[in-house]
Amino acid sequence: MFRTKEKKVGKYKVYKDHRGEWRWTFYAVNGEVIAVSSEGYRDERNCQHSITLMKTSGDATVVVEE
């Protein structure tokens, strides 16, 4: 029997804030917070859509030094 190495990945937590708006937090494999949504969303679908945008735009980002 072969064992495949499990790929460890970060995870998004979707939740409602104290104002009743949907937000997300992205956690690294080690549990550290990497990113948080910059705004709340009235609709959970819009919150999920912003996560999709984050996932798909990763390769298209650049680092800017100030």
C-alpha positions as CSV (number, residue, x, y, z in Angstrom):
1,M,0.0,0.0,0.0
2,F,1.3,3.4,-1.0
3,R,0.9,6.5,1.2
4,T,0.5,9.8,-0.6
5,K,1.8,12.9,1.0
6,E,-1.1,15.1,2.0
7,K,-0.7,18.6,0.7
8,K,-1.1,21.1,3.6
9,V,-3.0,24.2,2.7
10,G,-4.3,27.2,4.4
11,K,-8.0,27.7,5.1
12,Y,-10.6,30.5,5.0
13,K,-13.0,31.0,7.9
14,V,-16.3,32.7,6.9
15,Y,-18.3,34.3,9.7
16,K,-20.7,37.1,10.6
17,D,-19.3,40.0,12.5
18,H,-21.0,42.0,15.3
19,R,-22.8,44.1,12.7
20,G,-24.3,41.1,11.0
21,E,-22.0,41.4,8.0
22,W,-20.2,38.5,6.4
23,R,-16.4,38.5,6.6
24,W,-13.5,36.1,6.1
25,T,-10.1,35.4,7.6
26,F,-7.4,33.4,5.9
27,Y,-5.2,31.1,8.0
28,A,-1.8,29.6,7.2
29,V,-1.2,25.9,7.8
30,N,0.3,26.8,11.2
31,G,-2.8,28.7,12.2
32,E,-1.4,32.2,11.8
33,V,-3.7,34.8,10.3
34,I,-2.4,35.8,6.9
35,A,-5.3,38.0,5.6
36,V,-8.7,39.4,6.6
37,S,-11.5,40.8,4.5
38,S,-11.2,44.6,4.3
39,E,-15.0,45.0,4.3
40,G,-18.1,43.3,5.5
41,Y,-20.7,41.9,3.0
42,R,-24.4,41.9,3.5
43,D,-24.8,38.7,1.5
44,E,-22.7,35.6,2.1
45,R,-22.4,35.0,-1.7
46,N,-20.5,38.2,-2.1
47,C,-18.2,37.2,0.7
48,Q,-17.6,33.8,-1.0
49,H,-17.0,35.7,-4.3
50,S,-14.3,37.8,-2.7
51,I,-12.6,34.6,-1.5
52,T,-12.7,33.3,-5.1
53,L,-11.1,36.5,-6.3
54,M,-8.3,36.1,-3.7
55,K,-7.7,32.5,-4.8
56,T,-7.6,33.2,-8.5
57,S,-5.6,36.4,-8.4
58,G,-2.6,35.0,-6.5
59,D,-0.4,34.6,-9.5
60,A,-1.3,38.0,-10.9
61,T,-0.1,40.0,-7.9
62,V,3.1,42.0,-7.5
63,V,5.2,43.1,-4.5
64,V,5.6,46.9,-4.2
65,E,8.3,48.2,-1.9
66,E,7.8,51.6,-0.4
